[in-house]
Amino acid sequence: MIMTRQREPARTDQLIDISILVNEFTPEWPGDTPFSCRWTWDMAKGDSVNVSCINSSPHVGTHADAPFHVDPTWPPSEALALDAFTGPVTVVDVITHAGAVSLAALGVLEGRSIERVILRTGKTIADGQFPENWPWLDESAAQALIERGLRLLGVDAPSVDGRDSKTLAVHRILFRGGAAVVENLDLPDAPAGDYNLTAFPVRFAGLDAAPVRAVLRPLGS
């Protein structure tokens, strides 16, 4: 069976699929395990069914990090609270920013209590290349959003921290505050604005992350 690099249409009349299409061309974090697929049974070879076997890091494609990702004493993937991954969300455009982004620079979020935020950085793996860098929330902005009720931060970039971060300070602030993290979203069809989000993680046990199928519904649709 042939796996293609082509991006499938993301939008229907009411739903916008913001999940990365995962195949053998999907970039992994450098040094991590890439996605691969083999066939246990293959109808092209005379078998009665097609049954695949995949091998991949759970961080390939769209995924939710678990707190266990940054601290072995914190909860793993099966403990992720589902209610954080569904509900109203605001997509914020930070494409023109570089490096750490302050809360004031986000504008639309300043002074608001908000439960879910997605940052649209434009630095995404969706086109088959791992980005050199991307914008990320600075630590004070992450803490301020937690204090205003943040329950989920999503990004189209590979991480909510900067590429070269070793401390993963933003991850830690979010997890200490009880917020969820979703990374590697695909947002070309989701301009800045307010939506309803559904982005449930797969119920894998004991992992540092879990794959997510993330979907936006425009408000009022």
PyMOL commands that set and color helices and strands:
alter all, ss='L'
color gray80, all
select helices_A, chain A and resi 43-45+67-69+77-79+82-85+103-106+139-147+169-176
alter helices_A, ss='H'
color red, helices_A
select strands_A, chain A and resi 16-17+36-41+51-55+63-65+86-93+100-101+116-120+136-137+152-155+180-183+193-198+209-211+215-218
alter strands_A, ss='S'
color yellow, strands_A
deselect
rebuild
show_as cartoon
